[in-house]
Amino acid sequence: MTKTQQYLFLAFASAFIVSTFLTPFPFSWALKILPIAVLLQFSWQQWSITRESAHKLFIVGLVFSALGDFFLDYDRINWFIFGLGSFLVAHLFYIFSLKPFAIKRVPIIALYCLYGVGMFSLLYGGLGYLFIPVLVYMTVLLLMGITTLLSKKSNAWLIIGGISFIISDSLIGLNQFYQEIPNASFWIMTTYYLAQFFLVKGMFEQKQNLA
């Protein structure tokens, strides 16, 4: 990723994160998507060179992430389910892009699963009609995080990206369905942008796999 692209990503991401302290404003969704647009530009440039199918699948995941950002910011209440669905599809494409897999790091994977069970036990009482959608989404999200460990492409950037995504979405769930978190949007968006940035770095720039 060029320095210009990194600076643009940082500037746009910081601008939206700061804007979370303000009341919602018209077209805030456009500012929210700009950092992802920078990552998409870089990813597309890389795919145009490699033509790898895994990279193409990852780009589709980024596109659905941008769509999810739009839904969650345009109407944060009535379109929540559409945002959830968009990010679910995004995670599925991220998972497909990480193939092939190998069985390894079993104890760490067990910790991911325990975390998922613990988090859902906190949320389920407040989910109501979203019980099944959130359960499915959390399962796929954890699976995405786990595949960053199992993938033969696995590297530190991908693993940290997966963890950051889990943290970000956990904060959304806790704030939405369990207990309001002070300055929740700030922490959610900070960990979210870090997650996407790390995943892109891990997919396109890191060549050495971890043992």
C-alpha angles and dihedrals in degrees: 000000000000121000089245091056092047092049091048091049092049093046095048094042092048091048093055094042090053090047090061088077089062129074114268111283133196115280093007085141089067092056089046092056097046096084090052089048089058090051090048091053092052093044092050091051090052093047091050086061102040101030087201115162090221090059091050091052090049091052090053087054090053091050091054089047089056089048090051090050089054095050094046094049102036093057111004095187111032096035098044092106091053090051090049091051093048093052091045089058090045091055091048090055090047088053092049090049091056096060136154104062136194130198107253143122091040095165091053091048089053089056090053090052093048090050091051093051092048094048094048090049087060095047107038096082092061100040100087111169089000092066096106097038092050092045091052092045094049090049093052092044091053090045089054090051091048093049090058083064097042099042119107084224089058116143138152094268093054093046093049089046091054092048092048091052091051091050093048095050091043088057090050091051095046093047094045102040110016117028134340113258119213111249089359095163091056093055094039094053095041093055091040095055091044089052094053092044093050093046091052091048091049094048100044109021109032113080102168115085122215118243 
